[in-house]
């Protein structure tokens, strides 16, 4: 039922309509007794016509009214007039988070401060045994001074009809969220937890999932599982992961890990308590220079082309270098030193040849007289000169020792015989 400006509902006078949705229509009204503005949410007609659900809503509203936290919109009371049932709430100025996200990604520092306040509100509600069940950007308002207010705590549960079918996908309200309150939940399928999508019982971990969705959307300006249709959104929730590469590159690593834990599809692996999320965000805010977030998948996807290029270049240079070195080695002649045993055999054979010519001993003899004859009348010096001349004549491929160097160098050079490896 629509209320026109000037209509009185109980002691409240309606001023203007400020919003509408599956949960009902919201009006700005004035409390003449306390001289303050309030928000009046007129509940759907399906609630007023169902006594059982109305009783359950009354009970849940009493619990919600007991919540007293600076980040939770206060419930002042319930009003009724004829067939109209309404809930009177604190009027929160400012725009909702959905409007802010529509302008683009929220800066990291600002998003973390908003997320911290949302976590504090959820923590207070969970401690009182209240589960939101429908957390989304449109249910979060940000005042001009930066204060965050979370709206509609527990109303989804309070207004939900008794379950007759545990399969949300088969519900005929999926395409018309305003028809029933069950459709309200399905109308925001992008923020449903996997257990909600399966029609299973939910607990506070459902709010933790939705919190992860809201935080992701603030940082990327897009819901992690939003698709064109409700069925596609639910399928993405059940089977697909968010696009982690869409997160800001300078996001603190602790926040990236937090969102992964909040959005674990198996609630047994999900973050257990929203208070832990608050602590993680406080740590990130206290350490703005913390290491930036970069998942393994994101780092590999970003660096893989460069890594492949570096490996390919290195391999190419190595192959070309080896080929060039091999060609140069063959061109110059692969030189190697013969073993000392091989050189000794050749050297002594040459000595025996010289000795044979000087002493008349057949080649191959090794008598002392033959070697003694090397000296001749000129002494050992002349014999050494004759041996060196013979070596140069019979082994032209041997290196001649450089002049002016030490005796040991000449001796070592004399022992090195080089031959081609072709």
ABEGO torsion letter per residue (X at the ends): XBBBBGBBBEABBBABBAEBBAAEBBBBBBBAAAGBBBBBBBBBAAAAABAAAAAAAAAAAAAAAABBBAABBBBAEBBBBEABBBBBBBBBBEBBAAAAAAAEBBBAAAAAAAAAAAAAAAAAAAAAGBBAGABBAAABBBBAAGBBBBBGBGAAAAABBBBABABAAABAAAABAAABAAAAAAAAAAABBAAAAAGBBBBAAAAAAAAAAAAAAAAAGBBAABBABAAAAAAAAAABBBBAAABBAABBAAAAAAAAAAABABAAABBABAAAAAAAAAAAAABAABBBBBBAAAAAAAAAAAAAAAAAAAAAAAAAAAAAAAAAAAAAEBBBBBBAAAAAAAAAAAAAAAAAAAAGBBBGBABAAAAAAAAEAAEAAAAAAAAAAAAAAABAABBBBBBGBBAAAAAAAAABBBBBAX
